[in-house]
Every structure is written in C-alpha cells, then in structure tokens.
Amino acid sequence: AGAATQPPFRLFTQEDLNFETLFTLGGAGYGISEAGEVVTTVNRINAAGASYQAYYDNFLAMARDVDALAGQELAAGHTASARSAYLRAASYYDACLFFVLGTSSHAREASVYAAMQRCWNAATQLFGPPFERVRIPYGRTWMPGYLLRPDTRPVRRPTLILNNGSDAQNIDLYAFGGAAALERGYNALIFEGPGQGSMLFERQIPFRADWEHVITPIVDYLQGRPDVDPRRIAITGWSLCGESVIRAAAFEHRLAAVAADPGVLDAWLAWPAQIRGLFKPGATKQQVNAEWRASIPHLHPVIRFTLMKRAELYARQFLLAARAGRVFTNLWLLGMIQMQLNVRKAVSQVSSPTLITGYEQDQFVPGQGQKVYALLRSRKAYHYFTSAHGAEYHDGPMAPQTRNQLVFDWLDTVL
C-alpha cells in the first residue's frame, strides 16, 4: 500500500543517478556528506544536462574542493574539521567511482578509487582512537581491513563484521554500521574481500561464490585478538552480499549472529530477464554467446554502463573490458558465476540466530528476503522497511539511522 501512495523522491529523472545519489545524501546523517554540498552538486549536474559525464565531472570537482579543504584543516591543526572534510571528500569520490565506467574517464577507475581510499584512510586516523589498519590472512595473500574500537581499554567486546555488497565502499559501511557500532560499544571490522575495494580495483582479484572461505579466516583472525569476545562475533551482509553471509554462515558456525540486509536467495534473479532468457534449456555456450554478441551493438547506453558496472567484480576479463569501455562478450561465464550465488540449499544449514530484512520498492531482489526467512531453521527474525520512515528502495539509502537502529537493537537481544 505504501508503494502505491508514496511518491518517489527525485534528485534526477534517470533512475540510477537518482538511486546512487540518495546514498550520498543519506550519509549526511553520519557526517560522510553535507546535504548542502550534495544538493549544490545535483543542481550543477542538472543544469549541465544530467548524464554520467556531468555527474562524474561535478562530483569530482566537489570532491577535490573538499579534499583540499581537509588538507588545509589538518595543516592548521583542526583535527575534527579535517576528519569531517576527509569523510565527505571520500564520499564524493565514491560517487565518481560508481559512474566512472560510463564516462570518457573509464580507464581512470583505479585512480579514482585511490583518491577515495586516500581520503578515507586519512579520516580513519583522525578518530579517537584511530581505526586500526589490519591485514587478514587469506590463502597465500591477505585481505585489508579496519578495526573500529570505541576506546583503547583492554576489554573483550562484541564485534561486528561489516560485509559490504557488490559495489559499495568502506566509506559507505561507516554510515551503514561502523559509526553505529562505536556508539553502542561494539567493535566493528570493515574489510575488503575478493571482488571488493582494493582487492578488485588494484589487485584485480574477483568475487567468489563460496564466501565461507572469506569469512572463516576473518573469524580466525578476530578470535585471536585480546579485544574481541570470541563468543560474540556477528556479521551483517549488505546488499547482494545478503546472499554471501547466509552462504558463509551455513558452513561457519562460530558466528553468534547473522543479519542479511536484505535477504537474497538467488542473485541471478537480480539480472534482467532478457539476459537470463538467453540461457534457454539446452542452450550451449556458443549459442548463448553468439546471441549475446549480436545484441551488444543495440544496447541502450544506460544498459551498457549498468552491465559493465555490475559484471566487473566477477572476472578479470570483465573488469578489463569495462575499463576499456567495452561490454563483456562472454555472457556464458557471467551466467555460470551468477547461478552459483544461490543459497536455496545452504540456508537450512545456518545455525546462528539470523535477522532477514526486506525493503519496500526494492529494485533488485523484491520478496527474496521472505523466501530466505521461510527456509531458515535457526532462531530467526524478519523486518520489512517501508516508506513510512523514508526507508524504501534497495538498502534504504536515505535511512541509515533507521536501518542501524533496527539491526543493532536486534543484535543487542541475541548477543
């Protein structure tokens, strides 16, 4: 009923520009943006004729302005002001990063990430206490992360692993979990796994479906720390990694609580029906790819960008094609990877208390949370966010405080 009566909030008429900017605007609640700076940038983009290029150019200009301000504040000894400006600059670089593949600067994706990460890292060292940069052993390499602690006392605390989704960054998780954890006396671990952040943009390590091989090393690492209560390690999985954390929890039973935000049963269903429809029963790799390649020249520019962006984390060949301004040609490989991102069989093996969320007007996985909830056999809870408090759309981009309140209140009851 809410979806039928609540008019959409519009910054842009183009859906993807509007949706992503709602995250930037919503982050103002945790100081990672300034509403006035966001609205000013939006006005400039619309005045220029809203496009990926205008979006990138104008948010880049704002990011550089605020980045420069941060440096001036730091040099003048104004620590709190410098931290605030670095957080905001990171958020605006993040906005550029999301759409850079749709611009003439598509080859600069890694450098835009680096600018964002430089600002984020500078901000993390200006908190009290500073966020601890950590390296978590992962096979023959490592995963980068930040451990956020309320203070430096040698106390074992409940610790929340903040598991990002398919295309957000560290700065986003500060608003969607990190700041709220500190307010409530939790430790929080923000990390970048395969297909995320620096592991994707700098090291070109792709995403993997068997996410337990990502989370188990993290639990091992946290259990070895003297400031972590080993019996109260929980995890939240954001966006499409609502699927990943359920998969991980099916095999990693040391997690004291799991929140899938939102619940995702089958990530392949989030892809357009026209693409999934090419995988007809009995279709071969050659047939699927031939039909796909014939359709590429006819793709709308928005669809071209969306496919490049959404595919880049799943294989190095997809990443390199996107940075060259090309749509991937091996649709068969993408489909085979996506079809593995399905927890229909694994969900019943989860033993941890589990919270599943859903969102009114979710554009990507509508109704999937209820299906995950129905299949769970562990202690469980379900919450549906609505437009009544501005928490509609996938991940509730305008309502991080509403979201965090619900998630942490639930964690407080089970940990």
VOPAGU-2260 file (C-alpha; in pm, 1 decimal, decimal comma):
REM VOPAGU-2260
SITE   aa  ch    i         X         Y         Z
SITE  ALA   A    0       0,0       0,0       0,0
SITE  GLY   A    1     287,9     238,2      84,1
SITE  ALA   A    2     440,6     192,1    -261,4
SITE  ALA   A    3     113,9     298,4    -423,0
SITE  THR   A    4      71,2     614,9    -215,5
SITE  GLN   A    5     425,0     737,4    -156,4
SITE  PRO   A    6     560,0     942,6    -449,6
SITE  PRO   A    7     926,4     885,1    -533,8
SITE  PHE   A    8    1182,6    1137,6    -415,0
SITE  ARG   A    9    1362,3    1274,2    -719,4
SITE  LEU   A   10    1703,6    1435,8    -749,6
SITE  PHE   A   11    1738,1    1311,9   -1109,0
SITE  THR   A   12    1492,5    1170,4   -1360,0
SITE  GLN   A   13    1740,6     896,7   -1456,9
SITE  GLU   A   14    1686,1     610,5   -1213,2
SITE  ASP   A   15    2043,5     501,4   -1148,1
SITE  LEU   A   16    2174,5     856,2   -1096,8
SITE  ASN   A   17    1888,7     921,1    -856,0
SITE  PHE   A   18    1927,1     598,3    -659,2
SITE  GLU   A   19    2301,2     623,6    -604,1
SITE  THR   A   20    2280,5     988,1    -502,7
SITE  LEU   A   21    2026,7     900,2    -234,3
SITE  PHE   A   22    2306,6     708,5     -58,4
SITE  THR   A   23    2529,5    1015,1     -74,1
SITE  LEU   A   24    2251,3    1231,3      65,2
SITE  GLY   A   25    2152,6     978,1     332,0
SITE  GLY   A   26    2511,3     960,4     454,9
SITE  ALA   A   27    2476,0    1313,1     591,6
SITE  GLY   A   28    2319,8    1154,8     899,8
SITE  TYR   A   29    2662,4    1015,3     988,1
SITE  GLY   A   30    2870,8    1306,6     864,8
SITE  ILE   A   31    3004,8    1145,9     547,7
SITE  SER   A   32    2834,3    1409,6     333,7
SITE  GLU   A   33    2684,9    1753,7     371,8
SITE  ALA   A   34    2331,7    1794,6     239,3
SITE  GLY   A   35    2412,3    2138,5     104,7
SITE  GLU   A   36    2717,4    2013,4     -87,3
SITE  VAL   A   37    2518,6    1724,0    -233,3
SITE  VAL   A   38    2223,3    1939,2    -338,8
SITE  THR   A   39    2454,2    2202,8    -487,1
SITE  THR   A   40    2631,4    1935,7    -691,4
SITE  VAL   A   41    2299,7    1787,0    -803,6
SITE  ASN   A   42    2183,1    2129,4    -919,6
SITE  ARG   A   43    2502,2    2177,3   -1119,9
SITE  ILE   A   44    2463,0    1836,1   -1283,0
SITE  ASN   A   45    2103,0    1901,7   -1380,1
SITE  ALA   A   46    2195,0    2245,2   -1513,8
SITE  ALA   A   47    2460,7    2083,4   -1734,1
SITE  GLY   A   48    2215,2    1819,8   -1858,6
SITE  ALA   A   49    2225,7    1514,3   -1633,0
SITE  SER   A   50    2449,1    1240,8   -1772,7
SITE  TYR   A   51    2719,2    1007,0   -1643,6
SITE  GLN   A   52    2983,5    1253,2   -1761,9
SITE  ALA   A   53    2821,5    1556,9   -1599,0
SITE  TYR   A   54    2770,9    1358,0   -1279,0
SITE  TYR   A   55    3132,5    1246,3   -1269,9
SITE  ASP   A   56    3274,3    1589,7   -1354,8
SITE  ASN   A   57    3071,8    1777,8   -1096,0
SITE  PHE   A   58    3112,4    1533,7    -808,7
SITE  LEU   A   59    3484,3    1517,5    -889,1
SITE  ALA   A   60    3505,4    1895,5    -863,3
SITE  MET   A   61    3326,8    1890,1    -526,8
SITE  ALA   A   62    3545,2    1601,6    -404,5
SITE  ARG   A   63    3862,5    1790,5    -494,0
SITE  ASP   A   64    3740,6    2107,9    -325,6
SITE  VAL   A   65    3656,8    1931,5      -1,2
SITE  ASP   A   66    3974,9    1719,6     -23,3
SITE  ALA   A   67    4181,8    2039,5     -45,2
SITE  LEU   A   68    3989,1    2185,2     248,0
SITE  ALA   A   69    4068,5    1875,6     453,6
SITE  GLY   A   70    4438,9    1919,6     389,5
SITE  GLN   A   71    4422,8    2284,5     495,2
SITE  GLU   A   72    4235,6    2198,1     814,0
SITE  LEU   A   73    4484,5    1926,6     900,9
SITE  ALA   A   74    4780,3    2157,5     844,3
SITE  ALA   A   75    4616,9    2414,9    1070,9
SITE  GLY   A   76    4573,0    2156,4    1347,6
SITE  HIS   A   77    4193,2    2141,0    1326,0
SITE  THR   A   78    4161,9    1764,2    1364,4
SITE  ALA   A   79    3783,3    1735,0    1386,1
SITE  SER   A   80    3731,5    1963,5    1086,1
SITE  ALA   A   81    3991,9    1772,1     883,7
SITE  ARG   A   82    3827,6    1439,8     969,4
SITE  SER   A   83    3487,9    1570,5     863,1
SITE  ALA   A   84    3618,3    1703,7     533,6
SITE  TYR   A   85    3811,6    1385,6     453,7
SITE  LEU   A   86    3499,3    1175,7     515,0
SITE  ARG   A   87    3294,1    1397,9     285,6
SITE  ALA   A   88    3561,3    1402,6      15,4
SITE  ALA   A   89    3578,1    1022,2      27,7
SITE  SER   A   90    3201,9    1006,2     -17,7
SITE  TYR   A   91    3209,9    1236,2    -320,4
SITE  TYR   A   92    3497,3    1043,5    -479,0
SITE  ASP   A   93    3287,0     733,6    -414,3
SITE  ALA   A   94    3004,1     890,0    -616,8
SITE  CYS   A   95    3250,6     947,4    -903,1
SITE  LEU   A   96    3381,6     592,2    -876,6
SITE  PHE   A   97    3039,6     437,6    -921,3
SITE  PHE   A   98    2977,4     603,5   -1257,1
SITE  VAL   A   99    3329,0     644,0   -1396,9
SITE  LEU   A  100    3284,5     347,4   -1633,7
SITE  GLY   A  101    3007,8     540,7   -1809,1
SITE  THR   A  102    3235,0     836,7   -1886,1
SITE  SER   A  103    3530,4     923,6   -2107,5
SITE  SER   A  104    3748,1     862,4   -1798,3
SITE  HIS   A  105    3660,7     491,6   -1777,6
SITE  ALA   A  106    4029,4     394,3   -1778,0
SITE  ARG   A  107    4083,1     601,1   -1459,4
SITE  GLU   A  108    3874,4     376,6   -1235,3
SITE  ALA   A  109    4171,8     261,8   -1024,7
SITE  SER   A  110    4296,8     617,9    -972,4
SITE  VAL   A  111    3951,6     738,4    -863,6
SITE  TYR   A  112    3939,2     451,6    -615,9
SITE  ALA   A  113    4285,4     550,9    -490,3
SITE  ALA   A  114    4175,9     912,2    -432,5
SITE  MET   A  115    3871,8     795,8    -239,7
SITE  GLN   A  116    4075,6     549,1     -36,4
SITE  ARG   A  117    4340,2     811,9      46,0
SITE  CYS   A  118    4072,7    1040,0     193,0
SITE  TRP   A  119    3901,6     755,8     377,0
SITE  ASN   A  120    4230,1     637,9     526,4
SITE  ALA   A  121    4324,2     992,6     632,3
SITE  ALA   A  122    3989,3    1027,6     808,8
SITE  THR   A  123    4026,5     694,0     989,4
SITE  GLN   A  124    4347,8     810,3    1153,5
SITE  LEU   A  125    4181,6    1122,9    1294,0
SITE  PHE   A  126    3925,8     939,2    1507,8
SITE  GLY   A  127    3987,0     877,9    1876,8
SITE  PRO   A  128    4108,2     609,0    1885,8
SITE  PRO   A  129    4228,0     584,5    1524,4
SITE  PHE   A  130    4086,9     294,1    1325,2
SITE  GLU   A  131    4341,9      12,8    1322,4
SITE  ARG   A  132    4451,1     -95,3     974,8
SITE  VAL   A  133    4472,8    -473,9     963,7
SITE  ARG   A  134    4578,6    -745,1     719,7
SITE  ILE   A  135    4377,9   -1066,5     745,0
SITE  PRO   A  136    4548,8   -1382,5     612,2
SITE  TYR   A  137    4365,1   -1512,9     306,4
SITE  GLY   A  138    4514,7   -1813,6     130,6
SITE  ARG   A  139    4855,1   -1705,3       1,3
SITE  THR   A  140    4766,4   -1338,6      27,6
SITE  TRP   A  141    4567,5   -1108,5     260,3
SITE  MET   A  142    4251,8    -902,5     288,6
SITE  PRO   A  143    4271,6    -540,2     405,9
SITE  GLY   A  144    4050,9    -408,0     679,3
SITE  TYR   A  145    3994,4    -154,3     954,0
SITE  LEU   A  146    3911,7    -243,9    1313,1
SITE  LEU   A  147    3697,8      24,2    1476,3
SITE  ARG   A  148    3704,8      30,4    1858,6
SITE  PRO   A  149    3511,5     255,4    2099,9
SITE  ASP   A  150    3825,8     310,9    2311,1
SITE  THR   A  151    4163,1     153,5    2386,8
SITE  ARG   A  152    4076,0     -25,3    2712,1
SITE  PRO   A  153    4181,9    -394,6    2712,7
SITE  VAL   A  154    3821,7    -519,3    2718,0
SITE  ARG   A  155    3679,7    -808,8    2515,1
SITE  ARG   A  156    3385,6    -663,8    2326,6
SITE  PRO   A  157    3116,9    -790,3    2092,3
SITE  THR   A  158    3248,5    -743,7    1740,0
SITE  LEU   A  159    3051,4    -693,9    1420,9
SITE  ILE   A  160    3194,4    -792,4    1082,7
SITE  LEU   A  161    3060,9    -544,3     826,3
SITE  ASN   A  162    3036,9    -729,5     495,6
SITE  ASN   A  163    2999,6    -493,1     201,1
SITE  GLY   A  164    2797,5    -564,9    -109,7
SITE  SER   A  165    2893,5    -578,8    -475,5
SITE  ASP   A  166    2971,3    -212,4    -541,8
SITE  ALA   A  167    2980,7      -1,0    -223,1
SITE  GLN   A  168    3299,8     106,8     -44,3
SITE  ASN   A  169    3449,0     140,6     305,1
SITE  ILE   A  170    3307,1     490,1     346,8
SITE  ASP   A  171    2954,6     354,3     290,4
SITE  LEU   A  172    2994,3      92,3     561,9
SITE  TYR   A  173    3095,4     357,5     811,7
SITE  ALA   A  174    2743,6     500,1     770,7
SITE  PHE   A  175    2574,2     160,2     740,6
SITE  GLY   A  176    2710,4       2,7    1057,0
SITE  GLY   A  177    3051,9     136,2    1159,5
SITE  ALA   A  178    2951,5     458,4    1334,8
SITE  ALA   A  179    2650,1     290,8    1494,9
SITE  ALA   A  180    2869,4      10,8    1631,2
SITE  LEU   A  181    3100,0     260,7    1803,2
SITE  GLU   A  182    2803,3     447,8    1950,1
SITE  ARG   A  183    2685,1     124,4    2110,6
SITE  GLY   A  184    3017,3      -0,9    2245,7
SITE  TYR   A  185    3084,0    -261,9    1977,0
SITE  ASN   A  186    3399,8    -321,9    1780,7
SITE  ALA   A  187    3342,7    -324,9    1406,7
SITE  LEU   A  188    3553,6    -472,4    1129,2
SITE  ILE   A  189    3524,3    -312,2     786,4
SITE  PHE   A  190    3706,1    -527,5     530,0
SITE  GLU   A  191    3753,5    -567,3     156,9
SITE  GLY   A  192    3711,6    -920,4      28,3
SITE  PRO   A  193    3767,0   -1062,3    -320,2
SITE  GLY   A  194    3580,3    -855,8    -578,6
SITE  GLN   A  195    3560,2    -558,5    -341,1
SITE  GLY   A  196    3753,6    -235,7    -298,0
SITE  SER   A  197    4128,3    -257,8    -341,5
SITE  MET   A  198    4115,7    -633,2    -398,7
SITE  LEU   A  199    3917,8    -559,3    -715,5
SITE  PHE   A  200    4034,3    -216,5    -831,0
SITE  GLU   A  201    4405,0    -254,2    -750,3
SITE  ARG   A  202    4478,2    -627,5    -722,1
SITE  GLN   A  203    4215,2    -749,9    -969,4
SITE  ILE   A  204    4107,1   -1043,0    -750,0
SITE  PRO   A  205    3748,0   -1137,1    -844,4
SITE  PHE   A  206    3449,1   -1222,2    -629,1
SITE  ARG   A  207    3383,3   -1582,0    -527,0
SITE  ALA   A  208    3063,3   -1769,7    -452,3
SITE  ASP   A  209    3195,3   -1987,8    -166,7
SITE  TRP   A  210    3208,1   -1696,3      75,7
SITE  GLU   A  211    3279,2   -1916,8     375,3
SITE  HIS   A  212    3640,6   -1916,9     252,7
SITE  VAL   A  213    3637,5   -1539,3     306,5
SITE  ILE   A  214    3459,7   -1526,6     642,6
SITE  THR   A  215    3629,4   -1818,4     818,4
SITE  PRO   A  216    3975,6   -1651,6     801,4
SITE  ILE   A  217    3817,4   -1335,0     938,9
SITE  VAL   A  218    3665,0   -1522,9    1233,2
SITE  ASP   A  219    4001,7   -1694,5    1292,2
SITE  TYR   A  220    4171,9   -1355,4    1297,7
SITE  LEU   A  221    3919,3   -1194,0    1531,8
SITE  GLN   A  222    3919,1   -1484,7    1774,5
SITE  GLY   A  223    4292,9   -1438,1    1815,3
SITE  ARG   A  224    4258,9   -1076,4    1930,4
SITE  PRO   A  225    4254,9    -989,7    2302,9
SITE  ASP   A  226    3997,6    -710,7    2248,8
SITE  VAL   A  227    3735,6    -935,8    2085,1
SITE  ASP   A  228    3488,7   -1155,7    2272,2
SITE  PRO   A  229    3521,4   -1480,4    2072,4
SITE  ARG   A  230    3167,0   -1585,2    2165,0
SITE  ARG   A  231    3010,8   -1262,1    2038,2
SITE  ILE   A  232    3130,4   -1223,1    1680,6
SITE  ALA   A  233    2843,8   -1129,8    1449,1
SITE  ILE   A  234    2816,0   -1035,4    1082,3
SITE  THR   A  235    2596,2    -816,7     866,0
SITE  GLY   A  236    2580,1    -872,8     490,7
SITE  TRP   A  237    2477,9    -567,6     293,8
SITE  SER   A  238    2305,5    -550,8     -44,3
SITE  LEU   A  239    2370,3    -853,5    -267,8
SITE  CYS   A  240    2608,9    -992,6      -5,9
SITE  GLY   A  241    2296,7   -1067,7     193,4
SITE  GLU   A  242    2333,3   -1389,6      -5,4
SITE  SER   A  243    2703,9   -1427,2      73,3
SITE  VAL   A  244    2672,6   -1410,0     451,6
SITE  ILE   A  245    2397,1   -1672,8     454,2
SITE  ARG   A  246    2621,5   -1896,7     244,3
SITE  ALA   A  247    2913,4   -1833,3     482,8
SITE  ALA   A  248    2703,9   -1896,7     794,2
SITE  ALA   A  249    2588,7   -2230,4     654,5
SITE  PHE   A  250    2947,0   -2352,5     696,0
SITE  GLU   A  251    3097,3   -2116,2     957,1
SITE  HIS   A  252    2908,0   -2190,2    1279,3
SITE  ARG   A  253    3113,8   -1974,9    1515,8
SITE  LEU   A  254    2916,3   -1665,7    1419,2
SITE  ALA   A  255    2699,4   -1560,2    1712,8
SITE  ALA   A  256    2450,6   -1374,7    1492,4
SITE  VAL   A  257    2392,1   -1305,8    1122,9
SITE  ALA   A  258    2199,7   -1022,7     956,8
SITE  ALA   A  259    2124,1   -1048,9     584,0
SITE  ASP   A  260    2032,7    -696,2     478,8
SITE  PRO   A  261    1839,0    -765,9     265,6
SITE  GLY   A  262    1783,2   -1138,5     239,1
SITE  VAL   A  263    1893,2   -1266,4    -102,8
SITE  LEU   A  264    1803,7   -1617,5    -211,7
SITE  ASP   A  265    1914,4   -1612,2    -575,8
SITE  ALA   A  266    2136,2   -1329,1    -705,9
SITE  TRP   A  267    2086,9   -1436,3   -1069,3
SITE  LEU   A  268    1726,7   -1316,4   -1045,4
SITE  ALA   A  269    1854,8    -961,3    -993,8
SITE  TRP   A  270    1978,1    -959,9   -1355,3
SITE  PRO   A  271    1744,0    -851,6   -1637,8
SITE  ALA   A  272    1500,6   -1116,5   -1756,6
SITE  GLN   A  273    1613,3   -1057,8   -2115,7
SITE  ILE   A  274    1965,0   -1170,2   -2025,0
SITE  ARG   A  275    1853,8   -1467,0   -1818,5
SITE  GLY   A  276    1623,3   -1564,1   -2103,0
SITE  LEU   A  277    1921,1   -1632,0   -2331,2
SITE  PHE   A  278    2001,7   -1934,8   -2114,1
SITE  LYS   A  279    1725,8   -2145,9   -2264,2
SITE  PRO   A  280    1706,5   -2514,4   -2168,1
SITE  GLY   A  281    1966,5   -2696,7   -2372,0
SITE  ALA   A  282    2139,9   -2379,1   -2493,5
SITE  THR   A  283    2514,6   -2416,5   -2539,6
SITE  LYS   A  284    2792,5   -2174,1   -2451,2
SITE  GLN   A  285    2844,1   -2099,0   -2819,1
SITE  GLN   A  286    2473,7   -2027,6   -2877,7
SITE  VAL   A  287    2435,6   -1802,8   -2574,0
SITE  ASN   A  288    2748,5   -1601,7   -2650,8
SITE  ALA   A  289    2667,8   -1569,1   -3021,1
SITE  GLU   A  290    2320,5   -1432,5   -2947,5
SITE  TRP   A  291    2460,8   -1203,2   -2680,7
SITE  ARG   A  292    2735,7   -1061,1   -2901,4
SITE  ALA   A  293    2485,1    -987,6   -3174,3
SITE  SER   A  294    2279,3    -782,1   -2929,0
SITE  ILE   A  295    2564,3    -571,7   -2782,0
SITE  PRO   A  296    2567,8    -301,8   -3054,5
SITE  HIS   A  297    2198,3    -237,2   -2992,5
SITE  LEU   A  298    2219,1    -187,2   -2614,9
SITE  HIS   A  299    2097,5     143,4   -2472,7
SITE  PRO   A  300    2385,3     344,7   -2317,8
SITE  VAL   A  301    2236,6     312,7   -1967,9
SITE  ILE   A  302    2210,7     -65,0   -2009,2
SITE  ARG   A  303    2567,9     -80,1   -2141,8
SITE  PHE   A  304    2701,1     103,3   -1837,5
SITE  THR   A  305    2490,9     -99,4   -1594,1
SITE  LEU   A  306    2614,0    -429,9   -1734,4
SITE  MET   A  307    2978,2    -319,8   -1731,0
SITE  LYS   A  308    2948,5    -198,5   -1372,3
SITE  ARG   A  309    2760,7    -497,9   -1238,0
SITE  ALA   A  310    2985,6    -753,0   -1408,8
SITE  GLU   A  311    3329,2    -608,5   -1335,4
SITE  LEU   A  312    3377,3    -778,4    -999,2
SITE  TYR   A  313    3313,0   -1132,7   -1121,4
SITE  ALA   A  314    3610,4   -1192,4   -1355,2
SITE  ARG   A  315    3927,8   -1007,7   -1452,5
SITE  GLN   A  316    3823,2   -1018,2   -1818,3
SITE  PHE   A  317    3501,6    -832,0   -1729,3
SITE  LEU   A  318    3696,4    -569,9   -1532,7
SITE  LEU   A  319    3946,3    -507,2   -1812,6
SITE  ALA   A  320    3672,2    -486,4   -2076,2
SITE  ALA   A  321    3482,8    -229,9   -1869,0
SITE  ARG   A  322    3793,5     -17,4   -1821,2
SITE  ALA   A  323    3841,7     -24,5   -2198,1
SITE  GLY   A  324    3484,7      99,6   -2242,2
SITE  ARG   A  325    3355,2    -232,7   -2375,0
SITE  VAL   A  326    3075,3    -463,6   -2266,9
SITE  PHE   A  327    3189,8    -815,9   -2183,5
SITE  THR   A  328    3133,8   -1074,6   -2456,7
SITE  ASN   A  329    3138,7   -1396,8   -2254,0
SITE  LEU   A  330    2785,9   -1391,4   -2114,9
SITE  TRP   A  331    2800,9   -1765,7   -2057,3
SITE  LEU   A  332    3075,8   -1722,2   -1798,4
SITE  LEU   A  333    2884,1   -1447,7   -1621,3
SITE  GLY   A  334    2572,5   -1663,5   -1609,2
SITE  MET   A  335    2760,1   -1964,3   -1472,2
SITE  ILE   A  336    2909,1   -1747,3   -1196,2
SITE  GLN   A  337    2577,2   -1586,7   -1109,3
SITE  MET   A  338    2394,6   -1917,9   -1090,4
SITE  GLN   A  339    2629,7   -2020,0    -808,5
SITE  LEU   A  340    2510,4   -1724,1    -598,2
SITE  ASN   A  341    2211,4   -1913,0    -465,8
SITE  VAL   A  342    2154,1   -2024,4    -105,1
SITE  ARG   A  343    1838,3   -2226,6    -159,7
SITE  LYS   A  344    2014,9   -2547,3     -49,5
SITE  ALA   A  345    2255,5   -2395,3     203,9
SITE  VAL   A  346    2018,2   -2179,6     409,7
SITE  SER   A  347    1882,6   -2468,4     615,6
SITE  GLN   A  348    2236,1   -2535,7     745,9
SITE  VAL   A  349    2260,1   -2195,5     917,5
SITE  SER   A  350    2260,2   -2245,0    1295,0
SITE  SER   A  351    2320,5   -1887,4    1413,7
SITE  PRO   A  352    2037,0   -1654,4    1512,7
SITE  THR   A  353    1956,5   -1470,3    1190,1
SITE  LEU   A  354    1786,9   -1143,3    1100,9
SITE  ILE   A  355    1646,8   -1105,5     749,7
SITE  THR   A  356    1536,2    -769,7     613,9
SITE  GLY   A  357    1336,9    -657,9     313,6
SITE  TYR   A  358    1268,4    -317,5     159,6
SITE  GLU   A  359     959,9    -163,7       6,5
SITE  GLN   A  360    1018,3     -93,3    -364,2
SITE  ASP   A  361    1341,3    -294,6    -374,4
SITE  GLN   A  362    1452,2    -274,2    -738,0
SITE  PHE   A  363    1680,2    -579,3    -737,8
SITE  VAL   A  364    1564,0    -856,1    -502,6
SITE  PRO   A  365    1197,5    -784,7    -419,6
SITE  GLY   A  366    1039,8   -1050,1    -199,8
SITE  GLN   A  367    1354,6   -1261,9    -171,8
SITE  GLY   A  368    1403,9   -1188,2     197,9
SITE  GLN   A  369    1074,1   -1353,3     288,4
SITE  LYS   A  370    1178,6   -1665,4      98,0
SITE  VAL   A  371    1511,1   -1685,4     281,6
SITE  TYR   A  372    1331,9   -1635,3     611,6
SITE  ALA   A  373    1090,0   -1918,0     536,2
SITE  LEU   A  374    1374,4   -2161,2     468,4
SITE  LEU   A  375    1575,4   -2080,1     782,7
SITE  ARG   A  376    1567,5   -2338,1    1063,6
SITE  SER   A  377    1763,7   -2138,0    1320,8
SITE  ARG   A  378    1628,5   -1873,1    1557,4
SITE  LYS   A  379    1515,0   -1601,1    1320,6
SITE  ALA   A  380    1355,7   -1259,4    1279,3
SITE  TYR   A  381    1226,7   -1062,3     981,6
SITE  HIS   A  382    1180,1    -688,4     931,6
SITE  TYR   A  383    1038,0    -503,1     633,5
SITE  PHE   A  384    1149,5    -141,8     589,9
SITE  THR   A  385     894,8      94,0     433,3
SITE  SER   A  386     845,9     445,0     302,6
SITE  ALA   A  387     671,2     539,7     627,1
SITE  HIS   A  388    1013,3     642,1     759,2
SITE  GLY   A  389    1182,7     702,2     425,9
SITE  ALA   A  390    1348,3     358,4     427,4
SITE  GLU   A  391    1222,2     241,0      88,6
SITE  TYR   A  392    1432,6     117,5    -205,6
SITE  HIS   A  393    1711,5    -139,4    -204,1
SITE  ASP   A  394    1921,0     -96,7     114,5
SITE  GLY   A  395    1717,2     204,0     232,5
SITE  PRO   A  396    1968,6     461,3     102,9
SITE  MET   A  397    1807,5     759,3     277,2
SITE  ALA   A  398    1767,7     585,9     614,0
SITE  PRO   A  399    2095,7     450,8     755,7
SITE  GLN   A  400    1998,5     555,4    1109,1
SITE  THR   A  401    1663,3     377,7    1086,8
SITE  ARG   A  402    1835,1      70,3     947,5
SITE  ASN   A  403    2111,9      71,5    1208,7
SITE  GLN   A  404    1866,6     116,3    1493,1
SITE  LEU   A  405    1676,3    -195,3    1388,2
SITE  VAL   A  406    1984,6    -408,3    1325,5
SITE  PHE   A  407    2167,8    -314,7    1645,9
SITE  ASP   A  408    1858,3    -342,6    1864,6
SITE  TRP   A  409    1823,2    -697,8    1733,6
SITE  LEU   A  410    2192,5    -770,6    1791,2
SITE  ASP   A  411    2160,7    -645,4    2148,6
SITE  THR   A  412    1890,6    -905,2    2212,0
SITE  VAL   A  413    2082,2   -1206,1    2075,0
SITE  LEU   A  414    2445,7   -1140,4    2170,5
